[in-house]
């Protein structure tokens, strides 16, 4: 998307800010329905490429995410069903000796138990990088699209363990010479009751 006189990454950043403002400035009844479900610590296990071109550099990623339940859900009397949530995260992306702060907001669709003990989730959202060039790897700009798929279950009481696939890409918005990255992550989760 290009607006006359504005760089493409500036437009993407502004669109993300507008979307966040719309979510946060909702009616009080909607805000009353928001509930913190869990906090998760995540670390990269592997970066085997599944989507797009092979990344020319190796990366590490560590982050903390907060999962907030959204009001759209449909659970049966057995406690199983479909829900929605918002996953917001902040963390460190490290490659070729360079560090970047990564902040993401990803709406998700969840399948599983209403109490969040067993979950399969799928989401698409956006991420902001404080740096987008690492050696020969160019993500294309500070705004990246983020796709995620996760699965998790209980470990001990309110603690859970899971796997998360995370993909960052600018989807070609900043030109054909950009490359995204895939991350396979282990997730340690604390679930609120």
Legacy VTK file of the C-alpha trace (Angstrom):
# vtk DataFile Version 3.0
C-alpha trace
ASCII
DATASET POLYDATA
POINTS 193 float
0.000 0.000 0.000
1.515 3.338 -0.980
0.308 6.803 -0.144
1.732 9.711 -2.125
4.673 11.256 -0.273
4.850 8.587 2.441
7.205 5.598 2.611
5.379 2.215 2.519
6.596 1.175 6.001
5.190 4.418 7.449
1.749 3.562 6.079
1.928 -0.014 7.472
2.940 1.259 10.906
0.077 3.767 10.931
-2.445 1.102 9.894
-1.266 -1.110 12.765
-1.626 1.783 15.226
-5.158 2.503 13.950
-6.133 -1.175 14.341
-4.731 -1.264 17.901
-6.556 1.965 18.792
-9.844 0.481 17.538
-9.354 -2.615 19.696
-8.428 -0.624 22.793
-11.084 2.072 22.385
-14.047 -0.273 22.311
-17.200 0.116 24.354
-17.093 -0.577 28.117
-19.246 -3.691 27.700
-16.655 -5.149 25.324
-13.827 -4.228 27.719
-15.649 -6.013 30.547
-15.568 -9.216 28.438
-11.767 -9.156 28.076
-10.017 -11.540 30.442
-6.330 -12.404 30.835
-6.154 -16.163 30.162
-2.434 -16.900 30.341
1.157 -15.698 30.167
3.718 -17.609 28.122
7.495 -17.671 27.823
8.711 -18.898 24.436
12.076 -19.842 22.971
13.092 -20.985 19.485
13.903 -24.674 19.059
14.461 -24.682 15.300
13.936 -22.473 12.276
13.239 -25.114 9.637
11.593 -23.231 6.767
8.000 -24.116 5.966
6.691 -20.922 4.310
8.549 -18.821 1.713
12.241 -18.806 0.844
14.981 -20.221 3.042
16.290 -17.540 5.437
19.967 -16.754 4.710
20.769 -16.083 8.389
20.181 -18.025 11.603
18.059 -16.439 14.320
17.139 -16.899 17.960
13.900 -15.577 19.399
12.759 -15.298 23.007
9.569 -13.587 24.055
6.820 -13.180 26.610
3.206 -13.262 25.483
-0.076 -12.416 27.143
-3.228 -14.137 25.931
-6.467 -12.223 26.433
-9.828 -13.905 25.858
-12.139 -12.104 23.456
-15.923 -12.323 23.902
-16.695 -14.397 20.789
-16.926 -18.043 21.831
-19.120 -21.116 21.563
-18.548 -23.884 24.125
-20.737 -26.895 24.779
-21.863 -28.026 28.232
-18.895 -30.444 28.217
-16.568 -27.401 28.138
-15.186 -28.009 24.634
-15.607 -25.675 21.715
-14.352 -22.634 19.844
-13.144 -19.308 21.231
-11.219 -16.214 20.254
-8.342 -14.449 21.920
-5.713 -11.805 21.356
-2.071 -12.789 21.748
0.248 -9.829 22.416
3.965 -10.450 22.754
7.273 -8.643 23.184
10.681 -10.210 22.849
14.172 -10.392 21.448
15.101 -11.445 17.919
18.833 -12.117 17.571
20.771 -12.797 14.375
24.424 -12.370 13.276
25.266 -10.645 16.563
22.486 -8.048 16.192
19.437 -7.697 18.447
15.958 -6.403 17.691
12.910 -5.791 19.836
9.860 -7.493 18.337
6.340 -6.576 19.446
3.333 -8.394 17.980
-0.451 -8.450 18.250
-2.200 -11.486 16.780
-5.945 -12.255 16.964
-6.477 -16.006 17.221
-9.156 -18.629 16.827
-8.889 -21.359 19.483
-10.222 -24.906 19.595
-10.223 -26.870 22.811
-11.344 -26.711 26.405
-13.025 -23.603 27.789
-10.622 -23.513 30.765
-7.655 -23.290 28.371
-5.948 -26.476 29.551
-5.975 -28.062 26.069
-5.759 -25.672 23.109
-5.106 -25.567 19.411
-4.881 -22.017 18.078
-4.428 -20.350 14.711
-3.879 -16.644 14.124
-2.727 -13.887 11.799
-1.684 -10.391 12.833
1.173 -7.933 12.766
4.580 -7.387 14.319
6.927 -4.425 14.611
10.713 -4.922 14.500
13.132 -2.337 15.904
15.608 -3.485 13.202
14.843 -5.366 10.001
18.307 -6.046 8.520
20.560 -8.762 9.946
23.667 -9.396 7.835
22.411 -10.554 4.423
18.850 -11.034 5.695
16.469 -8.163 4.937
12.938 -8.538 6.297
11.975 -5.498 4.210
10.776 -3.086 6.860
9.798 -2.650 10.505
6.237 -3.952 9.965
5.841 -7.692 9.393
2.820 -9.892 9.019
2.789 -12.655 11.625
1.180 -16.075 11.249
1.036 -18.546 14.105
-0.168 -22.019 14.954
0.091 -23.436 18.458
-0.859 -26.493 20.463
-0.645 -26.857 24.212
-1.675 -28.943 27.149
-1.344 -29.108 30.928
1.984 -29.886 32.575
1.439 -29.344 36.303
-1.538 -27.594 37.883
-1.762 -24.197 36.140
1.461 -24.691 34.187
1.286 -25.810 30.581
3.682 -26.831 27.849
3.235 -26.322 24.132
4.632 -25.974 20.637
4.299 -22.808 18.537
5.030 -22.215 14.868
5.600 -18.531 14.091
6.189 -16.973 10.660
7.229 -13.370 9.967
7.076 -11.873 6.478
6.394 -8.547 4.807
4.426 -10.504 2.137
6.340 -8.683 -0.604
5.035 -5.239 0.431
8.586 -3.843 0.475
9.688 -5.498 -2.771
10.660 -8.931 -4.078
14.116 -9.036 -2.432
12.918 -9.507 1.147
12.903 -12.758 3.096
10.838 -13.762 6.102
11.629 -16.378 8.730
9.963 -19.366 10.370
10.364 -20.294 14.034
9.501 -23.520 15.819
9.216 -22.666 19.504
8.687 -24.324 22.853
6.141 -22.520 25.004
5.873 -22.544 28.802
2.490 -21.241 29.888
0.935 -20.098 33.152
-2.858 -20.278 32.972
-5.044 -18.067 35.175
-8.204 -19.620 36.603
LINES 1 194
193 0 1 2 3 4 5 6 7 8 9 10 11 12 13 14 15 16 17 18 19 20 21 22 23 24 25 26 27 28 29 30 31 32 33 34 35 36 37 38 39 40 41 42 43 44 45 46 47 48 49 50 51 52 53 54 55 56 57 58 59 60 61 62 63 64 65 66 67 68 69 70 71 72 73 74 75 76 77 78 79 80 81 82 83 84 85 86 87 88 89 90 91 92 93 94 95 96 97 98 99 100 101 102 103 104 105 106 107 108 109 110 111 112 113 114 115 116 117 118 119 120 121 122 123 124 125 126 127 128 129 130 131 132 133 134 135 136 137 138 139 140 141 142 143 144 145 146 147 148 149 150 151 152 153 154 155 156 157 158 159 160 161 162 163 164 165 166 167 168 169 170 171 172 173 174 175 176 177 178 179 180 181 182 183 184 185 186 187 188 189 190 191 192
